Amino acid sequence: MNDPVPDRDRLRALEDAGFPLHSLSPEQREVLGDLSTEELTLLLGLKERLDAAEPEVQAHSEIAGGALF
């Protein structure tokens, strides 16, 4: 891949964002290390949006016993 972002920097960005890379297989980490800059940006943006919605989802799961999620 001709992407200017080194694999280790992609993985570091994902790790810094809270992705549990330690629980992934080496093959899964390799896939994430091969993400394009655009894919990495998209994934980090989705994680940020999911994290922002987390308190609401947690509140619903506590109230509904997680039946909806």
MDAnalysis code that builds the backbone (N, CA, C; Angstrom):
import MDAnalysis as mda
import numpy as np

u = mda.Universe.empty(207, n_residues=69, atom_resindex=np.repeat(np.arange(69), 3), trajectory=True)
u.add_TopologyAttr("name", ["N", "CA", "C"] * 69)
u.add_TopologyAttr("resid", np.arange(1, 70))
u.add_TopologyAttr("resname", ["MET", "ASN", "ASP", "PRO", "VAL", "PRO", "ASP", "ARG", "ASP", "ARG", "LEU", "ARG", "ALA", "LEU", "GLU", "ASP", "ALA", "GLY", "PHE", "PRO", "LEU", "HIS", "SER", "LEU", "SER", "PRO", "GLU", "GLN", "ARG", "GLU", "VAL", "LEU", "GLY", "ASP", "LEU", "SER", "THR", "GLU", "GLU", "LEU", "THR", "LEU", "LEU", "LEU", "GLY", "LEU", "LYS", "GLU", "ARG", "LEU", "ASP", "ALA", "ALA", "GLU", "PRO", "GLU", "VAL", "GLN", "ALA", "HIS", "SER", "GLU", "ILE", "ALA", "GLY", "GLY", "ALA", "LEU", "PHE"])
u.atoms.positions = np.array([
    [0.849, -1.177, 0.000],
    [0.000, 0.000, 0.000],
    [0.894, 1.239, 0.000],
    [0.547, 2.233, -0.774],
    [1.357, 3.441, -0.897],
    [0.877, 4.560, 0.007],
    [0.354, 4.230, 1.131],
    [-0.158, 5.230, 2.057],
    [0.995, 5.785, 2.884],
    [1.057, 7.116, 3.081],
    [2.183, 7.704, 3.796],
    [2.174, 7.463, 5.309],
    [1.097, 6.898, 5.851],
    [1.015, 6.678, 7.292],
    [1.546, 5.273, 7.602],
    [2.619, 5.159, 8.368],
    [3.157, 3.830, 8.710],
    [2.156, 3.001, 9.516],
    [2.217, 1.666, 9.359],
    [1.311, 0.755, 10.064],
    [1.280, 1.033, 11.561],
    [2.450, 1.207, 12.163],
    [2.503, 1.399, 13.614],
    [1.783, 2.671, 14.034],
    [1.793, 3.703, 13.166],
    [1.082, 4.938, 13.494],
    [-0.429, 4.738, 13.425],
    [-0.876, 3.916, 12.468],
    [-2.310, 3.608, 12.392],
    [-2.740, 2.866, 13.655],
    [-1.973, 1.857, 14.001],
    [-2.319, 1.077, 15.191],
    [-2.256, 1.932, 16.447],
    [-1.287, 2.826, 16.525],
    [-1.172, 3.722, 17.679],
    [-2.399, 4.630, 17.759],
    [-2.847, 5.161, 16.626],
    [-4.024, 6.027, 16.597],
    [-5.262, 5.265, 17.066],
    [-5.398, 4.015, 16.637],
    [-6.539, 3.205, 17.064],
    [-6.457, 2.894, 18.552],
    [-5.279, 2.549, 19.008],
    [-5.070, 2.255, 20.424],
    [-5.362, 3.489, 21.278],
    [-4.887, 4.644, 20.838],
    [-5.117, 5.891, 21.570],
    [-6.607, 6.239, 21.630],
    [-7.353, 5.793, 20.617],
    [-8.793, 6.058, 20.579],
    [-9.576, 5.061, 21.432],
    [-8.895, 4.053, 21.952],
    [-9.563, 3.107, 22.844],
    [-9.916, 1.770, 22.223],
    [-9.427, 1.502, 21.025],
    [-9.668, 0.195, 20.426],
    [-8.840, -0.848, 21.174],
    [-9.443, -1.960, 21.564],
    [-8.737, -2.992, 22.337],
    [-7.875, -3.894, 21.451],
    [-6.806, -3.333, 20.919],
    [-5.974, -4.084, 19.980],
    [-5.347, -5.317, 20.609],
    [-5.108, -5.270, 21.909],
    [-4.485, -6.406, 22.596],
    [-5.350, -7.660, 22.537],
    [-6.662, -7.480, 22.336],
    [-7.553, -8.636, 22.307],
    [-7.766, -9.179, 20.891],
    [-7.130, -8.557, 19.911],
    [-7.269, -9.001, 18.527],
    [-6.153, -9.958, 18.142],
    [-6.431, -10.776, 17.158],
    [-5.405, -11.695, 16.653],
    [-4.382, -10.901, 15.842],
    [-3.202, -11.476, 15.646],
    [-2.207, -10.800, 14.806],
    [-2.751, -10.496, 13.402],
    [-3.555, -11.406, 12.869],
    [-4.137, -11.189, 11.547],
    [-5.096, -9.997, 11.543],
    [-5.885, -9.858, 12.599],
    [-6.798, -8.725, 12.693],
    [-6.031, -7.413, 12.835],
    [-4.960, -7.431, 13.638],
    [-4.128, -6.234, 13.768],
    [-3.481, -5.868, 12.432],
    [-3.105, -6.883, 11.654],
    [-2.514, -6.627, 10.345],
    [-3.521, -5.923, 9.426],
    [-4.771, -6.362, 9.470],
    [-5.815, -5.712, 8.669],
    [-5.936, -4.252, 9.067],
    [-5.971, -3.978, 10.369],
    [-6.083, -2.596, 10.830],
    [-4.844, -1.785, 10.471],
    [-3.691, -2.407, 10.503],
    [-2.457, -1.727, 10.122],
    [-2.410, -1.375, 8.647],
    [-3.191, -2.086, 7.851],
    [-3.236, -1.850, 6.406],
    [-4.340, -0.887, 5.987],
    [-5.065, -0.306, 6.933],
    [-6.126, 0.635, 6.574],
    [-5.557, 1.822, 5.814],
    [-6.319, 2.311, 4.861],
    [-5.918, 3.550, 4.180],
    [-6.162, 4.717, 5.139],
    [-5.625, 5.854, 4.811],
    [-5.849, 7.042, 5.634],
    [-7.337, 7.350, 5.732],
    [-8.044, 7.201, 4.622],
    [-9.477, 7.468, 4.609],
    [-10.234, 6.484, 5.494],
    [-9.858, 5.205, 5.437],
    [-10.502, 4.191, 6.271],
    [-10.232, 4.456, 7.744],
    [-8.998, 4.804, 8.061],
    [-8.640, 5.105, 9.441],
    [-9.439, 6.294, 9.957],
    [-9.535, 7.339, 9.159],
    [-10.291, 8.527, 9.548],
    [-11.759, 8.177, 9.778],
    [-12.330, 7.367, 8.905],
    [-13.718, 6.953, 9.048],
    [-13.919, 6.142, 10.330],
    [-13.051, 5.174, 10.559],
    [-13.167, 4.322, 11.737],
    [-13.027, 5.128, 13.022],
    [-12.062, 6.045, 13.068],
    [-11.881, 6.880, 14.249],
    [-13.082, 7.792, 14.459],
    [-13.657, 8.309, 13.379],
    [-14.842, 9.155, 13.481],
    [-16.039, 8.382, 13.999],
    [-16.209, 7.156, 13.524],
    [-17.306, 6.320, 14.013],
    [-17.138, 6.005, 15.493],
    [-15.918, 5.691, 15.893],
    [-15.649, 5.395, 17.310],
    [-15.975, 6.601, 18.169],
    [-15.603, 7.787, 17.693],
    [-15.877, 9.013, 18.439],
    [-17.383, 9.224, 18.597],
    [-18.130, 8.997, 17.535],
    [-19.587, 9.166, 17.592],
    [-20.231, 8.121, 18.503],
    [-19.750, 6.884, 18.441],
    [-20.285, 5.839, 19.316],
    [-19.986, 6.148, 20.781],
    [-18.773, 6.615, 21.042],
    [-18.413, 6.981, 22.408],
    [-19.275, 8.130, 22.922],
    [-19.587, 9.083, 22.054],
    [-20.417, 10.222, 22.451],
    [-21.837, 9.777, 22.783],
    [-22.307, 8.709, 22.147],
    [-23.652, 8.203, 22.396],
    [-23.700, 7.218, 23.557],
    [-22.557, 6.814, 24.059],
    [-22.480, 5.762, 25.070],
    [-23.316, 6.024, 26.322],
    [-23.256, 7.202, 26.933],
    [-24.051, 7.384, 28.152],
    [-25.543, 7.134, 27.936],
    [-26.076, 7.561, 26.790],
    [-27.488, 7.335, 26.507],
    [-27.767, 5.846, 26.348],
    [-26.910, 5.141, 25.647],
    [-27.096, 3.708, 25.456],
    [-26.983, 2.989, 26.792],
    [-26.031, 3.367, 27.617],
    [-25.890, 2.735, 28.926],
    [-27.133, 2.968, 29.774],
    [-27.669, 4.172, 29.735],
    [-28.866, 4.464, 30.512],
    [-30.026, 3.598, 30.045],
    [-30.195, 3.442, 28.739],
    [-31.262, 2.599, 28.226],
    [-31.059, 1.142, 28.627],
    [-29.840, 0.675, 28.577],
    [-29.610, -0.721, 28.910],
    [-29.856, -0.979, 30.385],
    [-29.555, -0.002, 31.229],
    [-29.822, -0.160, 32.654],
    [-31.318, -0.156, 32.926],
    [-32.056, 0.699, 32.222],
    [-33.503, 0.799, 32.421],
    [-34.220, -0.402, 31.827],
    [-33.860, -0.778, 30.597],
    [-34.550, -1.841, 29.902],
    [-33.879, -3.210, 30.086],
    [-32.878, -3.242, 30.901],
    [-32.187, -4.498, 31.128],
    [-31.409, -4.990, 29.918],
    [-31.106, -4.055, 29.023],
    [-30.336, -4.412, 27.838],
    [-31.155, -5.120, 26.780],
    [-32.481, -5.174, 26.938],
    [-33.324, -5.889, 25.985],
    [-33.293, -5.259, 24.600],
    [-33.074, -3.968, 24.534],
    [-33.107, -3.283, 23.256],
    [-31.756, -3.209, 22.588],
    [-30.707, -3.474, 23.312],
    [-29.370, -3.301, 22.744],
    [-28.647, -4.600, 22.772],
])
